[in-house]
Amino acid sequence: MNIAIIGLGNIGGSFALSIKENIPDANIYAIDIDTAVIQKAKTQHIIKDGSDDFKNIIPHADLIIFAVYPKLLVHLLRDYIPHLKEGCIITDVTGVKTSIIDKVEPLLPEHTDFVFGHPMAGRENRGLEFSSREVFIGANYLITPTPRNKKEY
């Protein structure tokens, strides 16, 4: 399974660490505008690879996790849509839902499912260096299903 994490800050990095521990055969890739953060995550073996160019990663992703601000999510998704792998699943970590759902769902191709989520976890500090695989242990994860979601997800 190829997993793409968009945004390698505290939450994105925590997802990468948690996935790496719990799904060891997953290939974790990251997209971030800060290439130094990508290099650091590669050096620390948090991710397999990463890029600041989504076209190197998105076409191969089975699961995409958006760990970015809500307004950025919609903007990025518009660019990614033509490159999405058929059958890929997308999720997010934003606490804002109604306005995001209303903007995202009309953009999605039929072959893609967006499962809107929000982990009730995190830390007050920002950045990859504050990531922790333990941050999700015992935490609730809110899922906001929509009529468009496929039942099997």
FIKOLZA-1660 file (N, C-alpha, C; in steps of 0.1 Angstrom, whole numbers, plus 5000, padded with zeros to 4 digits):
% residues 153
   i   px   py   pz ch aa at
   1 5008 4988 5000  A  M  N
   1 5000 5000 5000  A  M CA
   1 5009 5012 5000  A  M  C
   2 5006 5022 4991  A  N  N
   2 5013 5034 4990  A  N CA
   2 5005 5045 4997  A  N  C
   3 5010 5051 5007  A  I  N
   3 5003 5062 5015  A  I CA
   3 5011 5075 5013  A  I  C
   4 5003 5085 5009  A  A  N
   4 5009 5099 5008  A  A CA
   4 5003 5107 5019  A  A  C
   5 5012 5114 5025  A  I  N
   5 5009 5124 5036  A  I CA
   5 5012 5137 5031  A  I  C
   6 5002 5146 5030  A  I  N
   6 5004 5160 5026  A  I CA
   6 5006 5169 5038  A  I  C
   7 5018 5173 5040  A  G  N
   7 5021 5182 5051  A  G CA
   7 5028 5174 5062  A  G  C
   8 5041 5176 5064  A  L  N
   8 5049 5169 5073  A  L CA
   8 5052 5176 5086  A  L  C
   9 5042 5183 5091  A  G  N
   9 5043 5189 5104  A  G CA
   9 5041 5180 5115  A  G  C
  10 5036 5184 5126  A  N  N
  10 5033 5176 5138  A  N CA
  10 5024 5165 5136  A  N  C
  11 5012 5168 5130  A  I  N
  11 5002 5157 5128  A  I CA
  11 5006 5148 5116  A  I  C
  12 5010 5154 5105  A  G  N
  12 5015 5146 5094  A  G CA
  12 5026 5137 5098  A  G  C
  13 5036 5142 5105  A  G  N
  13 5047 5134 5110  A  G CA
  13 5042 5123 5119  A  G  C
  14 5033 5126 5128  A  S  N
  14 5028 5116 5137  A  S CA
  14 5020 5105 5130  A  S  C
  15 5013 5109 5120  A  F  N
  15 5007 5098 5111  A  F CA
  15 5017 5089 5105  A  F  C
  16 5028 5095 5100  A  A  N
  16 5038 5087 5093  A  A CA
  16 5045 5077 5103  A  A  C
  17 5048 5082 5115  A  L  N
  17 5054 5074 5126  A  L CA
  17 5044 5063 5130  A  L  C
  18 5032 5066 5132  A  S  N
  18 5022 5056 5136  A  S CA
  18 5019 5046 5125  A  S  C
  19 5018 5050 5113  A  I  N
  19 5016 5040 5102  A  I CA
  19 5028 5031 5101  A  I  C
  20 5040 5037 5102  A  K  N
  20 5052 5029 5100  A  K CA
  20 5053 5018 5111  A  K  C
  21 5048 5021 5123  A  E  N
  21 5049 5011 5134  A  E CA
  21 5038 5001 5132  A  E  C
  22 5026 5005 5128  A  N  N
  22 5014 4996 5127  A  N CA
  22 5012 4989 5114  A  N  C
  23 5017 4995 5103  A  I  N
  23 5016 4988 5090  A  I CA
  23 5030 4988 5084  A  I  C
  24 5039 4980 5089  A  P  N
  24 5053 4980 5085  A  P CA
  24 5056 4978 5070  A  P  C
  25 5046 4972 5062  A  D  N
  25 5049 4970 5048  A  D CA
  25 5043 4981 5040  A  D  C
  26 5038 4992 5046  A  A  N
  26 5033 5003 5039  A  A CA
  26 5044 5012 5034  A  A  C
  27 5043 5017 5022  A  N  N
  27 5052 5027 5016  A  N CA
  27 5047 5040 5019  A  N  C
  28 5054 5048 5028  A  I  N
  28 5049 5061 5032  A  I CA
  28 5057 5072 5024  A  I  C
  29 5050 5080 5017  A  Y  N
  29 5056 5091 5010  A  Y CA
  29 5050 5104 5015  A  Y  C
  30 5057 5115 5013  A  A  N
  30 5052 5128 5018  A  A CA
  30 5054 5139 5008  A  A  C
  31 5045 5148 5009  A  I  N
  31 5046 5160 5000  A  I CA
  31 5046 5172 5010  A  I  C
  32 5056 5181 5008  A  D  N
  32 5057 5192 5017  A  D CA
  32 5065 5203 5009  A  D  C
  33 5062 5215 5011  A  I  N
  33 5069 5226 5004  A  I CA
  33 5083 5228 5010  A  I  C
  34 5086 5223 5022  A  D  N
  34 5099 5224 5028  A  D CA
  34 5107 5212 5025  A  D  C
  35 5116 5213 5015  A  T  N
  35 5124 5201 5011  A  T CA
  35 5133 5196 5022  A  T  C
  36 5137 5205 5031  A  A  N
  36 5146 5202 5042  A  A CA
  36 5139 5192 5052  A  A  C
  37 5126 5195 5054  A  V  N
  37 5118 5186 5062  A  V CA
  37 5116 5172 5056  A  V  C
  38 5114 5172 5043  A  I  N
  38 5113 5159 5036  A  I CA
  38 5126 5151 5037  A  I  C
  39 5138 5158 5035  A  Q  N
  39 5151 5152 5037  A  Q CA
  39 5153 5146 5051  A  Q  C
  40 5149 5154 5061  A  K  N
  40 5150 5150 5075  A  K CA
  40 5142 5137 5077  A  K  C
  41 5130 5137 5072  A  A  N
  41 5121 5126 5074  A  A CA
  41 5126 5113 5067  A  A  C
  42 5133 5115 5056  A  K  N
  42 5139 5104 5049  A  K CA
  42 5151 5099 5056  A  K  C
  43 5159 5108 5061  A  T  N
  43 5171 5104 5069  A  T CA
  43 5168 5097 5081  A  T  C
  44 5157 5101 5088  A  Q  N
  44 5153 5094 5100  A  Q CA
  44 5144 5082 5097  A  Q  C
  45 5142 5078 5085  A  H  N
  45 5135 5067 5080  A  H CA
  45 5120 5068 5085  A  H  C
  46 5115 5080 5085  A  I  N
  46 5101 5082 5088  A  I CA
  46 5092 5079 5076  A  I  C
  47 5098 5083 5064  A  I  N
  47 5091 5081 5051  A  I CA
  47 5101 5074 5042  A  I  C
  48 5095 5068 5032  A  K  N
  48 5103 5061 5022  A  K CA
  48 5109 5072 5012  A  K  C
  49 5100 5081 5009  A  D  N
  49 5105 5092 5000  A  D CA
  49 5095 5104 5001  A  D  C
  50 5099 5115 4995  A  G  N
  50 5090 5126 4995  A  G CA
  50 5095 5136 4984  A  G  C
  51 5086 5146 4983  A  S  N
  51 5089 5156 4972  A  S CA
  51 5081 5169 4975  A  S  C
  52 5085 5180 4969  A  D  N
  52 5076 5192 4969  A  D CA
  52 5068 5192 4957  A  D  C
  53 5069 5182 4948  A  D  N
  53 5061 5181 4936  A  D CA
  53 5052 5169 4937  A  D  C
  54 5039 5172 4938  A  F  N
  54 5029 5162 4940  A  F CA
  54 5028 5152 4929  A  F  C
  55 5032 5156 4917  A  K  N
  55 5031 5147 4905  A  K CA
  55 5040 5135 4906  A  K  C
  56 5050 5135 4915  A  N  N
  56 5059 5124 4917  A  N CA
  56 5053 5113 4926  A  N  C
  57 5042 5117 4934  A  I  N
  57 5037 5108 4944  A  I CA
  57 5022 5105 4942  A  I  C
  58 5014 5115 4940  A  I  N
  58 4999 5113 4940  A  I CA
  58 4994 5103 4930  A  I  C
  59 5000 5101 4918  A  P  N
  59 4994 5091 4909  A  P CA
  59 4996 5077 4914  A  P  C
  60 5004 5074 4924  A  H  N
  60 5007 5061 4929  A  H CA
  60 5001 5058 4943  A  H  C
  61 4994 5068 4949  A  A  N
  61 4989 5067 4962  A  A CA
  61 4976 5060 4963  A  A  C
  62 4975 5050 4972  A  D  N
  62 4963 5043 4975  A  D CA
  62 4955 5050 4985  A  D  C
  63 4962 5057 4994  A  L  N
  63 4956 5065 5005  A  L CA
  63 4963 5078 5006  A  L  C
  64 4956 5089 5007  A  I  N
  64 4961 5102 5008  A  I CA
  64 4956 5109 5021  A  I  C
  65 4965 5113 5029  A  I  N
  65 4961 5120 5042  A  I CA
  65 4965 5134 5041  A  I  C
  66 4956 5143 5041  A  F  N
  66 4958 5158 5041  A  F CA
  66 4960 5162 5055  A  F  C
  67 4972 5167 5059  A  A  N
  67 4975 5172 5072  A  A CA
  67 4979 5187 5070  A  A  C
  68 4970 5194 5064  A  V  N
  68 4972 5209 5061  A  V CA
  68 4960 5217 5065  A  V  C
  69 4961 5230 5065  A  Y  N
  69 4950 5239 5068  A  Y CA
  69 4938 5237 5059  A  Y  C
  70 4926 5239 5063  A  P  N
  70 4914 5237 5055  A  P CA
  70 4914 5244 5042  A  P  C
  71 4918 5257 5041  A  K  N
  71 4917 5264 5029  A  K CA
  71 4928 5258 5019  A  K  C
  72 4939 5254 5024  A  L  N
  72 4949 5248 5016  A  L CA
  72 4945 5235 5010  A  L  C
  73 4938 5227 5018  A  L  N
  73 4933 5214 5014  A  L CA
  73 4925 5215 5001  A  L  C
  74 4915 5224 5000  A  V  N
  74 4907 5226 4988  A  V CA
  74 4915 5230 4976  A  V  C
  75 4924 5239 4978  A  H  N
  75 4933 5244 4967  A  H CA
  75 4942 5233 4962  A  H  C
  76 4948 5225 4971  A  L  N
  76 4957 5214 4967  A  L CA
  76 4949 5203 4960  A  L  C
  77 4937 5200 4965  A  L  N
  77 4929 5189 4959  A  L CA
  77 4926 5192 4945  A  L  C
  78 4923 5205 4942  A  R  N
  78 4920 5209 4928  A  R CA
  78 4931 5205 4918  A  R  C
  79 4943 5207 4923  A  D  N
  79 4955 5204 4915  A  D CA
  79 4957 5189 4914  A  D  C
  80 4954 5181 4924  A  Y  N
  80 4957 5167 4925  A  Y CA
  80 4947 5159 4917  A  Y  C
  81 4934 5163 4916  A  I  N
  81 4924 5155 4910  A  I CA
  81 4927 5148 4897  A  I  C
  82 4933 5155 4888  A  P  N
  82 4936 5149 4875  A  P CA
  82 4946 5137 4876  A  P  C
  83 4953 5137 4887  A  H  N
  83 4964 5127 4889  A  H CA
  83 4961 5116 4899  A  H  C
  84 4949 5116 4904  A  L  N
  84 4945 5106 4914  A  L CA
  84 4944 5092 4908  A  L  C
  85 4949 5083 4916  A  K  N
  85 4949 5069 4912  A  K CA
  85 4934 5064 4913  A  K  C
  86 4929 5056 4904  A  E  N
  86 4916 5051 4905  A  E CA
  86 4914 5043 4918  A  E  C
  87 4904 5045 4925  A  G  N
  87 4901 5038 4938  A  G CA
  87 4909 5043 4950  A  G  C
  88 4916 5054 4949  A  C  N
  88 4923 5059 4960  A  C CA
  88 4913 5065 4970  A  C  C
  89 4917 5064 4983  A  I  N
  89 4909 5069 4994  A  I CA
  89 4916 5082 4999  A  I  C
  90 4909 5092 5002  A  I  N
  90 4915 5104 5007  A  I CA
  90 4908 5107 5021  A  I  C
  91 4916 5112 5030  A  T  N
  91 4911 5117 5043  A  T CA
  91 4918 5130 5047  A  T  C
  92 4913 5136 5057  A  D  N
  92 4919 5148 5062  A  D CA
  92 4920 5148 5077  A  D  C
  93 4926 5159 5083  A  V  N
  93 4926 5160 5097  A  V CA
  93 4921 5173 5102  A  V  C
  94 4914 5181 5094  A  T  N
  94 4909 5194 5098  A  T CA
  94 4897 5193 5107  A  T  C
  95 4896 5202 5116  A  G  N
  95 4884 5203 5125  A  G CA
  95 4872 5209 5119  A  G  C
  96 4874 5216 5108  A  V  N
  96 4863 5223 5101  A  V CA
  96 4858 5213 5091  A  V  C
  97 4845 5211 5090  A  K  N
  97 4839 5200 5081  A  K CA
  97 4829 5206 5071  A  K  C
  98 4818 5212 5076  A  T  N
  98 4807 5215 5066  A  T CA
  98 4812 5223 5054  A  T  C
  99 4820 5234 5057  A  S  N
  99 4824 5242 5045  A  S CA
  99 4834 5234 5036  A  S  C
 100 4842 5225 5042  A  I  N
 100 4852 5217 5034  A  I CA
 100 4844 5207 5026  A  I  C
 101 4835 5200 5032  A  I  N
 101 4827 5190 5025  A  I CA
 101 4820 5196 5013  A  I  C
 102 4814 5208 5016  A  D  N
 102 4806 5214 5005  A  D CA
 102 4815 5218 4993  A  D  C
 103 4828 5221 4996  A  K  N
 103 4837 5225 4985  A  K CA
 103 4844 5213 4979  A  K  C
 104 4846 5203 4987  A  V  N
 104 4854 5191 4982  A  V CA
 104 4846 5181 4974  A  V  C
 105 4834 5177 4979  A  E  N
 105 4827 5167 4972  A  E CA
 105 4823 5169 4958  A  E  C
 106 4819 5181 4954  A  P  N
 106 4816 5184 4940  A  P CA
 106 4829 5182 4931  A  P  C
 107 4840 5183 4936  A  L  N
 107 4853 5182 4928  A  L CA
 107 4857 5168 4926  A  L  C
 108 4853 5158 4934  A  L  N
 108 4858 5145 4934  A  L CA
 108 4853 5137 4922  A  L  C
 109 4862 5129 4916  A  P  N
 109 4858 5120 4905  A  P CA
 109 4851 5108 4912  A  P  C
 110 4843 5101 4904  A  E  N
 110 4835 5090 4909  A  E CA
 110 4843 5079 4915  A  E  C
 111 4855 5077 4910  A  H  N
 111 4864 5066 4915  A  H CA
 111 4872 5069 4927  A  H  C
 112 4869 5080 4934  A  T  N
 112 4877 5084 4946  A  T CA
 112 4867 5086 4957  A  T  C
 113 4871 5082 4969  A  D  N
 113 4863 5084 4981  A  D CA
 113 4871 5093 4991  A  D  C
 114 4864 5103 4996  A  F  N
 114 4870 5112 5006  A  F CA
 114 4863 5109 5019  A  F  C
 115 4870 5103 5029  A  V  N
 115 4865 5100 5042  A  V CA
 115 4869 5111 5051  A  V  C
 116 4860 5120 5054  A  F  N
 116 4864 5132 5062  A  F CA
 116 4866 5128 5077  A  F  C
 117 4878 5132 5082  A  G  N
 117 4881 5128 5096  A  G CA
 117 4888 5139 5104  A  G  C
 118 4889 5136 5117  A  H  N
 118 4896 5146 5126  A  H CA
 118 4901 5138 5138  A  H  C
 119 4914 5137 5139  A  P  N
 119 4919 5130 5152  A  P CA
 119 4918 5140 5163  A  P  C
 120 4913 5135 5174  A  M  N
 120 4912 5143 5186  A  M CA
 120 4925 5141 5194  A  M  C
 121 4936 5145 5188  A  A  N
 121 4949 5144 5193  A  A CA
 121 4958 5154 5187  A  A  C
 122 4969 5156 5193  A  G  N
 122 4979 5166 5188  A  G CA
 122 4986 5172 5200  A  G  C
 123 4994 5181 5196  A  R  N
 123 5003 5189 5206  A  R CA
 123 5002 5203 5202  A  R  C
 124 5006 5211 5211  A  E  N
 124 5005 5226 5209  A  E CA
 124 5017 5231 5200  A  E  C
 125 5027 5223 5199  A  N  N
 125 5039 5226 5191  A  N CA
 125 5037 5222 5176  A  N  C
 126 5044 5230 5168  A  R  N
 126 5043 5227 5153  A  R CA
 126 5056 5222 5148  A  R  C
 127 5055 5213 5138  A  G  N
 127 5068 5209 5131  A  G CA
 127 5070 5194 5133  A  G  C
 128 5077 5188 5124  A  L  N
 128 5081 5174 5124  A  L CA
 128 5087 5170 5136  A  L  C
 129 5096 5178 5142  A  E  N
 129 5103 5174 5154  A  E CA
 129 5095 5172 5166  A  E  C
 130 5082 5176 5166  A  F  N
 130 5073 5174 5177  A  F CA
 130 5063 5162 5174  A  F  C
 131 5065 5155 5163  A  S  N
 131 5057 5143 5159  A  S CA
 131 5060 5132 5169  A  S  C
 132 5049 5124 5171  A  S  N
 132 5050 5113 5180  A  S CA
 132 5040 5102 5176  A  S  C
 133 5045 5090 5175  A  R  N
 133 5035 5079 5171  A  R CA
 133 5026 5076 5183  A  R  C
 134 5029 5080 5195  A  E  N
 134 5021 5078 5206  A  E CA
 134 5009 5088 5207  A  E  C
 135 5009 5098 5200  A  V  N
 135 4999 5109 5201  A  V CA
 135 4985 5104 5198  A  V  C
 136 4983 5093 5190  A  F  N
 136 4970 5088 5187  A  F CA
 136 4965 5077 5196  A  F  C
 137 4974 5072 5204  A  I  N
 137 4970 5061 5213  A  I CA
 137 4960 5065 5223  A  I  C
 138 4949 5058 5223  A  G  N
 138 4937 5062 5232  A  G CA
 138 4929 5074 5228  A  G  C
 139 4933 5080 5217  A  A  N
 139 4926 5092 5212  A  A CA
 139 4914 5088 5203  A  A  C
 140 4903 5096 5204  A  N  N
 140 4892 5094 5195  A  N CA
 140 4895 5099 5181  A  N  C
 141 4889 5094 5171  A  Y  N
 141 4891 5099 5158  A  Y CA
 141 4877 5100 5152  A  Y  C
 142 4873 5113 5150  A  L  N
 142 4860 5116 5144  A  L CA
 142 4859 5114 5129  A  L  C
 143 4849 5107 5125  A  I  N
 143 4847 5105 5111  A  I CA
 143 4834 5111 5107  A  I  C
 144 4834 5119 5097  A  T  N
 144 4821 5126 5092  A  T CA
 144 4817 5119 5079  A  T  C
 145 4809 5109 5080  A  P  N
 145 4804 5102 5067  A  P CA
 145 4795 5111 5059  A  P  C
 146 4795 5109 5046  A  T  N
 146 4786 5117 5038  A  T CA
 146 4779 5106 5029  A  T  C
 147 4767 5110 5023  A  P  N
 147 4760 5101 5015  A  P CA
 147 4769 5095 5003  A  P  C
 148 4779 5103 4999  A  R  N
 148 4787 5099 4988  A  R CA
 148 4797 5088 4992  A  R  C
 149 4800 5086 5005  A  N  N
 149 4810 5076 5009  A  N CA
 149 4805 5062 5006  A  N  C
 150 4814 5054 5001  A  K  N
 150 4811 5040 4999  A  K CA
 150 4810 5032 5012  A  K  C
 151 4800 5024 5013  A  K  N
 151 4798 5017 5026  A  K CA
 151 4810 5008 5031  A  K  C
 152 4818 5003 5021  A  E  N
 152 4829 4994 5026  A  E CA
 152 4840 5002 5033  A  E  C
 153 4840 5015 5032  A  Y  N
 153 4850 5023 5039  A  Y CA
 153 4845 5027 5052  A  Y  C
% end
